[in-house]
Amino acid sequence: MSIKTEAGVPILETARTILRPHRLGDFETYAAMWAEPAITRFIGGKPRTREESWM
């Protein structure tokens, strides 16, 4: 495992996974995930609009 930082936040990397802070380029996928009832029912809450998804 390697550990780097981005804006002071650690980025953890393994052979199969990267955990890093959110980036603006992640928003489209993030908003689509939160708009999908089949997903939100498992992670709590209700589907969100794009505006509600903005962090």
N, C-alpha and C positions, 0 to 999 in steps of 0.2 A: 504494500500500500504506500502511496506517496501523498504527502500533504503540502499543498501550496496555499497561497492566500490571494484574495481578490478584494481590494478595498478593506483589508484587515480581517476579512471573513475567511476561515479555512475552506479549502477545496480538497475534498477527500477523493482519491482515485484508487480503484482496484482494477483488475483485469477486465471486469464486466460492468462496473458502475462508476459514475462520477456524480458526487454531491457537491453542488455549488450554489451560490446565491442566484436569485432570479435576475434575468436580463430583459431588457425591452423586447428583444427578439423572441422571447418566450411567450409574449402576451397572447398571440393568436391561438396557440395551442392551449394555453391556460384558460382563456375565455371559452373556447369550445368545450373543454372538459367541464367547466362549471355550468354550462348551458344544457348539458345532457342529463335528463332525469335518471337514466339507467346508471349513471355514475354517482350523482349526488345522493341517491338513496343509500349508497353504501358508505359514503364518507361524511354523511351528516348534512343537514341543512336542506335547502331547496335550490332548484335551478336559478341561476343568476343571469342578469342581462350583462352585456359588455361593460356598461358603466359600473354595475355592481361588482364586477370582477376586477376592476382596476384596483390595485393594492394601495 
